[in-house]
Amino acid sequence: MNKVDNKHSVKHWTLSSSPSRPFLLHLQSPVCLPPICNAAASASAFASASFTDEVMYPNLVVVRIDGCNFERFSEINEFEKPNDEKALNLMNSCATSVLEKYPDIILAYASFSRKKPSFTKGVLVKLTLQQDSFPHCLILHIFICGKMEGILSSKQHEIYSFIQITCHMLSINGGSSSISCLETKRIENQYNTCLWMLIKSGKSEREAHEILKGTKKQEKNEILFQQFGINYKNLPQMYRQGSCVLKTEVEETLKIHDNEPPVKRLQKKVIIVHSENIASRSFWNDYSCLCKDLSCFEQNVNNIKQEYMKLFQFENKLLPFTWIVIRIDGSHFHSRFSEVHGFEKPNDEQALKLMNSCAVAVLEEFKDIVFAYGVSDEYSFILKRNTQLYQRRPSEMVSAIVSLFSSTYVMKWKEYFPKKELKYPSNFDGRAVCYPSYEIIRDYLAWRQVDCHINNQYNTCFWMLVKSGKTTKEAQSLLKGTQTQEKNQMLLNLFKIDYKTLPIIFRNGSSVFWDKEMMLTDNGVITKSYKKVVVEHPNIIEDCFWETHPLILEEMSPRS
């Protein structure tokens, strides 16, 4: 590896031909690059800065998803307190979509938190026998975008704006304890029911908490019955017991060949159940599929403490005082999503503007993000060096940012494609990588913009050849081994296109950052200034942009 001068050296980046990059489909954990890096290094040098987490076989993996800021979310969308049936059905529908999508997921259980007195935390748990790193982000996309329409149709223009999800992963050498721990969460619904009935009767929230402080289960039942005439046992099962989503085997008649009679086969079907005790032996023995995947319970398991379950949870933290890059990529965007939705080739300007709009929403929500760069179906978000967002836990940082981006993409689809139906939800995956110095974070951003130039030039030539009548194979053959100048000549000679005159959003990608907006009076005097998120398309390889905006990547003391 060649040594880099102290003066930033991204000017040594050069353009060369290469096919479009592959998609990455899993969440990765970061390590730091050494403080010396060649700015002209290949993409593999940056990719090697991270490694994949693995859970040792045959442990089970529990991925827990929590709603972020759901108290605010439920208030804005006017959820019924203490339980909103439509919101719960929406959660169950999303969980069903996840189990239908991923064969390795055996079970999901949803419960609710009393720490914030509303429908503030939907906890989705999945058990899998998969050995490799679990696709957290893909699960999140299916969960948050799967079946929104129709369930909360009157609020669907608001429902996505604040959905953010964090996820945790536990490695557990057995299923019974984890299930019992999850089930203890549902006792919190009784507390919430009492709390909100007291508030609705005229008590303040503080008074209601004081009344319930230290009360036992029976005392809460008496409060509900004596003061409000409510028999807690008569409330809907979904409220009292939470929801368990699992797979069972059903016999279905299938027509395999037209000239042969139908045959009966066992098929996996996702169902939703509300059980009195999902940690009991009887529940598991009633569902043979669970026993087959996880073995039967030999005895009932009760009173598992939360502290015990936390022993199995492992949490990586990103190295302190390093620049954190959260990079998200579209899953199967080029091969499927863009085709199904009829995106313009090689670039669909509306699709790019939709991506930019999502990035703006992310920066406005997460103030620690100082810069974002996007091209095609990917975005890189740069967090400041001293950020303490989620205590620098990568699983929560990545999943929160990616899920907000995904939900915003679905929510704003009609704004950019008013005449196109979103036929299925978009998928994005994400990963976090740490970079230790100003020079290397500049190199990273330069690498992404160089990749933008290379891919856009190649794709422009490729699709112009295809539109002129060439097959995709012939177009690839014509472009094989060509250099930058040769592609420019091809575009000019064959199609009368000067590459330098193409829209700058295609050639440079999009940069999203906080900038100052000045307020001027009639006589030209500056009265005040405020920060706003802007989208521009500058050259971020050269120094000029960074010299004009020195505060974006300002170096900060570790103690500041």
VENHUJO-V980636 format. One record per residue. N is the residue number from 1. RES is the residue in one small letter. SS is DSSP state (H for helix, E for strand, L for the rest). NEAR is the number of other ideal C-beta (glycine too) atoms within 10 Angstrom. Layout:
# VENHUJO-V980636
<<N & RES & SS & NEAR> <N & RES & SS & NEAR>>
This chain:
# VENHUJO-V980636
<<1 & m & L & 9> <2 & n & L & 11> <3 & k & L & 8> <4 & v & L & 21> <5 & d & L & 8> <6 & n & L & 6> <7 & k & L & 8> <8 & h & L & 16> <9 & s & L & 19> <10 & v & H & 22> <11 & k & H & 13> <12 & h & H & 13> <13 & w & L & 17> <14 & t & L & 8> <15 & l & L & 13> <16 & s & L & 9> <17 & s & L & 16> <18 & s & L & 12> <19 & p & L & 13> <20 & s & L & 14> <21 & r & L & 14> <22 & p & L & 7> <23 & f & L & 16> <24 & l & L & 17> <25 & l & L & 13> <26 & h & L & 16> <27 & l & L & 26> <28 & q & L & 21> <29 & s & E & 18> <30 & p & E & 22> <31 & v & L & 14> <32 & c & E & 16> <33 & l & L & 22> <34 & p & L & 10> <35 & p & L & 11> <36 & i & L & 12> <37 & c & L & 23> <38 & n & L & 14> <39 & a & L & 21> <40 & a & L & 18> <41 & a & L & 17> <42 & s & L & 11> <43 & a & H & 13> <44 & s & H & 7> <45 & a & H & 15> <46 & f & H & 20> <47 & a & H & 13> <48 & s & L & 12> <49 & a & L & 19> <50 & s & E & 21> <51 & f & E & 11> <52 & t & L & 11> <53 & d & L & 17> <54 & e & L & 12> <55 & v & L & 19> <56 & m & L & 8> <57 & y & L & 9> <58 & p & L & 8> <59 & n & L & 16> <60 & l & E & 22> <61 & v & E & 20> <62 & v & E & 26> <63 & v & E & 23> <64 & r & E & 18> <65 & i & E & 27> <66 & d & E & 19> <67 & g & E & 25> <68 & c & L & 21> <69 & n & L & 15> <70 & f & H & 23> <71 & e & H & 18> <72 & r & H & 13> <73 & f & H & 22> <74 & s & H & 20> <75 & e & H & 13> <76 & i & H & 14> <77 & n & L & 19> <78 & e & L & 11> <79 & f & L & 22> <80 & e & L & 13> <81 & k & L & 18> <82 & p & L & 24> <83 & n & L & 20> <84 & d & L & 18> <85 & e & H & 12> <86 & k & H & 14> <87 & a & H & 21> <88 & l & H & 20> <89 & n & H & 16> <90 & l & H & 19> <91 & m & H & 25> <92 & n & H & 23> <93 & s & H & 17> <94 & c & H & 25> <95 & a & H & 30> <96 & t & H & 19> <97 & s & H & 21> <98 & v & H & 23> <99 & l & H & 23> <100 & e & H & 16> <101 & k & H & 16> <102 & y & L & 17> <103 & p & L & 11> <104 & d & L & 15> <105 & i & L & 26> <106 & i & L & 20> <107 & l & E & 27> <108 & a & E & 28> <109 & y & E & 25> <110 & a & E & 24> <111 & s & L & 20> <112 & f & L & 25> <113 & s & L & 21> <114 & r & L & 21> <115 & k & L & 8> <116 & k & L & 16> <117 & p & L & 18> <118 & s & L & 23> <119 & f & L & 24> <120 & t & L & 22> <121 & k & L & 20> <122 & g & L & 24> <123 & v & L & 19> <124 & l & E & 26> <125 & v & E & 24> <126 & k & E & 25> <127 & l & E & 23> <128 & t & E & 20> <129 & l & L & 14> <130 & q & L & 17> <131 & q & L & 14> <132 & d & L & 12> <133 & s & L & 17> <134 & f & L & 25> <135 & p & L & 21> <136 & h & H & 25> <137 & c & H & 29> <138 & l & H & 21> <139 & i & H & 23> <140 & l & H & 32> <141 & h & H & 27> <142 & i & H & 23> <143 & f & H & 27> <144 & i & H & 24> <145 & c & H & 24> <146 & g & L & 19> <147 & k & L & 17> <148 & m & L & 21> <149 & e & L & 10> <150 & g & L & 9> <151 & i & L & 17> <152 & l & L & 17> <153 & s & H & 11> <154 & s & H & 10> <155 & k & H & 16> <156 & q & H & 15> <157 & h & H & 12> <158 & e & H & 14> <159 & i & H & 23> <160 & y & L & 23> <161 & s & L & 17> <162 & f & L & 20> <163 & i & L & 25> <164 & q & L & 26> <165 & i & E & 26> <166 & t & E & 20> <167 & c & E & 24> <168 & h & E & 20> <169 & m & E & 20> <170 & l & E & 21> <171 & s & E & 14> <172 & i & E & 20> <173 & n & L & 11> <174 & g & L & 14> <175 & g & L & 21> <176 & s & H & 21> <177 & s & H & 17> <178 & s & H & 23> <179 & i & H & 27> <180 & s & H & 22> <181 & c & H & 23> <182 & l & H & 24> <183 & e & H & 24> <184 & t & H & 16> <185 & k & H & 19> <186 & r & H & 19> <187 & i & H & 13> <188 & e & H & 17> <189 & n & H & 22> <190 & q & H & 22> <191 & y & H & 19> <192 & n & H & 22> <193 & t & H & 24> <194 & c & H & 25> <195 & l & H & 22> <196 & w & H & 18> <197 & m & H & 18> <198 & l & H & 22> <199 & i & H & 17> <200 & k & H & 12> <201 & s & L & 10> <202 & g & L & 8> <203 & k & L & 15> <204 & s & L & 10> <205 & e & H & 12> <206 & r & H & 8> <207 & e & H & 12> <208 & a & H & 20> <209 & h & H & 16> <210 & e & H & 12> <211 & i & H & 15> <212 & l & H & 18> <213 & k & L & 7> <214 & g & L & 7> <215 & t & L & 15> <216 & k & L & 8> <217 & k & H & 11> <218 & q & H & 8> <219 & e & H & 12> <220 & k & H & 18> <221 & n & H & 18> <222 & e & H & 13> <223 & i & H & 20> <224 & l & H & 19> <225 & f & H & 13> <226 & q & H & 9> <227 & q & H & 13> <228 & f & H & 13> <229 & g & L & 7> <230 & i & L & 16> <231 & n & L & 9> <232 & y & H & 18> <233 & k & H & 9> <234 & n & H & 7> <235 & l & L & 17> <236 & p & L & 11> <237 & q & H & 13> <238 & m & H & 18> <239 & y & H & 20> <240 & r & H & 18> <241 & q & H & 19> <242 & g & L & 23> <243 & s & E & 24> <244 & c & E & 24> <245 & v & E & 26> <246 & l & E & 23> <247 & k & E & 21> <248 & t & E & 16> <249 & e & E & 14> <250 & v & E & 11> <251 & e & E & 8> <252 & e & E & 12> <253 & t & E & 9> <254 & l & E & 9> <255 & k & L & 9> <256 & i & L & 9> <257 & h & L & 8> <258 & d & L & 5> <259 & n & L & 4> <260 & e & L & 8> <261 & p & L & 8> <262 & p & L & 11> <263 & v & E & 11> <264 & k & E & 9> <265 & r & E & 12> <266 & l & E & 11> <267 & q & E & 12> <268 & k & E & 13> <269 & k & E & 14> <270 & v & E & 16> <271 & i & E & 13> <272 & i & E & 17> <273 & v & E & 15> <274 & h & L & 16> <275 & s & L & 19> <276 & e & L & 11> <277 & n & L & 15> <278 & i & L & 22> <279 & a & L & 23> <280 & s & L & 20> <281 & r & H & 15> <282 & s & H & 11> <283 & f & H & 19> <284 & w & H & 22> <285 & n & H & 12> <286 & d & H & 13> <287 & y & L & 20> <288 & s & H & 12> <289 & c & H & 16> <290 & l & H & 24> <291 & c & H & 13> <292 & k & H & 11> <293 & d & H & 18> <294 & l & H & 18> <295 & s & L & 12> <296 & c & L & 12> <297 & f & L & 21> <298 & e & L & 8> <299 & q & L & 8> <300 & n & L & 14> <301 & v & L & 20> <302 & n & L & 11> <303 & n & L & 8> <304 & i & L & 18> <305 & k & L & 11> <306 & q & H & 9> <307 & e & H & 7> <308 & y & H & 11> <309 & m & H & 18> <310 & k & H & 12> <311 & l & L & 9> <312 & f & L & 18> <313 & q & E & 13> <314 & f & L & 12> <315 & e & L & 15> <316 & n & L & 13> <317 & k & E & 10> <318 & l & L & 22> <319 & l & L & 12> <320 & p & L & 12> <321 & f & L & 13> <322 & t & L & 23> <323 & w & E & 23> <324 & i & E & 25> <325 & v & E & 25> <326 & i & E & 27> <327 & r & E & 23> <328 & i & E & 27> <329 & d & E & 22> <330 & g & E & 22> <331 & s & L & 20> <332 & h & L & 15> <333 & f & H & 20> <334 & h & H & 15> <335 & s & H & 9> <336 & r & H & 13> <337 & f & H & 19> <338 & s & H & 18> <339 & e & H & 12> <340 & v & H & 11> <341 & h & L & 18> <342 & g & L & 11> <343 & f & L & 19> <344 & e & L & 11> <345 & k & L & 16> <346 & p & L & 20> <347 & n & L & 19> <348 & d & L & 17> <349 & e & H & 12> <350 & q & H & 14> <351 & a & H & 21> <352 & l & H & 21> <353 & k & H & 16> <354 & l & H & 19> <355 & m & H & 26> <356 & n & H & 21> <357 & s & H & 17> <358 & c & H & 25> <359 & a & H & 25> <360 & v & H & 18> <361 & a & H & 20> <362 & v & H & 23> <363 & l & H & 20> <364 & e & H & 13> <365 & e & H & 18> <366 & f & L & 18> <367 & k & L & 12> <368 & d & L & 17> <369 & i & E & 24> <370 & v & E & 19> <371 & f & E & 22> <372 & a & E & 25> <373 & y & E & 25> <374 & g & E & 23> <375 & v & E & 23> <376 & s & L & 25> <377 & d & L & 22> <378 & e & E & 23> <379 & y & E & 28> <380 & s & E & 21> <381 & f & E & 28> <382 & i & E & 24> <383 & l & E & 24> <384 & k & L & 18> <385 & r & L & 25> <386 & n & L & 15> <387 & t & L & 22> <388 & q & L & 10> <389 & l & H & 19> <390 & y & H & 20> <391 & q & H & 11> <392 & r & H & 22> <393 & r & E & 17> <394 & p & H & 26> <395 & s & H & 24> <396 & e & H & 20> <397 & m & H & 24> <398 & v & H & 28> <399 & s & H & 28> <400 & a & H & 25> <401 & i & H & 27> <402 & v & H & 31> <403 & s & H & 28> <404 & l & H & 24> <405 & f & H & 25> <406 & s & H & 29> <407 & s & H & 25> <408 & t & H & 23> <409 & y & H & 25> <410 & v & H & 22> <411 & m & H & 21> <412 & k & L & 18> <413 & w & H & 18> <414 & k & H & 13> <415 & e & H & 12> <416 & y & H & 18> <417 & f & L & 17> <418 & p & L & 8> <419 & k & L & 5> <420 & k & L & 13> <421 & e & L & 9> <422 & l & L & 15> <423 & k & L & 9> <424 & y & L & 12> <425 & p & L & 20> <426 & s & L & 22> <427 & n & L & 26> <428 & f & E & 25> <429 & d & E & 24> <430 & g & E & 29> <431 & r & E & 23> <432 & a & E & 24> <433 & v & E & 24> <434 & c & E & 25> <435 & y & E & 25> <436 & p & L & 17> <437 & s & L & 19> <438 & y & H & 15> <439 & e & H & 20> <440 & i & H & 23> <441 & i & H & 20> <442 & r & H & 21> <443 & d & H & 27> <444 & y & H & 23> <445 & l & H & 24> <446 & a & H & 23> <447 & w & H & 21> <448 & r & H & 22> <449 & q & H & 21> <450 & v & H & 18> <451 & d & H & 18> <452 & c & H & 20> <453 & h & H & 20> <454 & i & H & 19> <455 & n & H & 18> <456 & n & H & 22> <457 & q & H & 24> <458 & y & H & 20> <459 & n & H & 19> <460 & t & H & 23> <461 & c & H & 25> <462 & f & H & 21> <463 & w & H & 16> <464 & m & H & 18> <465 & l & H & 22> <466 & v & H & 16> <467 & k & H & 12> <468 & s & L & 10> <469 & g & L & 8> <470 & k & L & 15> <471 & t & L & 10> <472 & t & H & 11> <473 & k & H & 8> <474 & e & H & 12> <475 & a & H & 19> <476 & q & H & 15> <477 & s & H & 12> <478 & l & H & 15> <479 & l & H & 19> <480 & k & L & 9> <481 & g & L & 8> <482 & t & L & 16> <483 & q & L & 11> <484 & t & H & 16> <485 & q & H & 9> <486 & e & H & 13> <487 & k & H & 20> <488 & n & H & 18> <489 & q & H & 13> <490 & m & H & 20> <491 & l & H & 19> <492 & l & H & 12> <493 & n & H & 9> <494 & l & H & 13> <495 & f & H & 13> <496 & k & L & 7> <497 & i & L & 16> <498 & d & L & 9> <499 & y & H & 19> <500 & k & H & 8> <501 & t & H & 8> <502 & l & L & 16> <503 & p & L & 11> <504 & i & H & 14> <505 & i & H & 19> <506 & f & H & 21> <507 & r & H & 20> <508 & n & H & 20> <509 & g & L & 27> <510 & s & E & 22> <511 & s & E & 23> <512 & v & E & 24> <513 & f & E & 22> <514 & w & E & 17> <515 & d & E & 13> <516 & k & E & 11> <517 & e & E & 10> <518 & m & E & 9> <519 & m & E & 10> <520 & l & E & 10> <521 & t & L & 8> <522 & d & L & 5> <523 & n & L & 5> <524 & g & L & 6> <525 & v & L & 8> <526 & i & E & 9> <527 & t & E & 8> <528 & k & E & 8> <529 & s & E & 10> <530 & y & E & 8> <531 & k & E & 11> <532 & k & E & 11> <533 & v & E & 16> <534 & v & E & 14> <535 & v & E & 17> <536 & e & E & 15> <537 & h & L & 15> <538 & p & L & 18> <539 & n & L & 14> <540 & i & L & 23> <541 & i & L & 22> <542 & e & L & 14> <543 & d & L & 14> <544 & c & H & 11> <545 & f & H & 16> <546 & w & H & 17> <547 & e & H & 8> <548 & t & H & 9> <549 & h & L & 19> <550 & p & L & 9> <551 & l & L & 10> <552 & i & L & 17> <553 & l & L & 19> <554 & e & L & 11> <555 & e & L & 9> <556 & m & L & 11> <557 & s & L & 8> <558 & p & L & 8> <559 & r & L & 6> <560 & s & L & 7>>
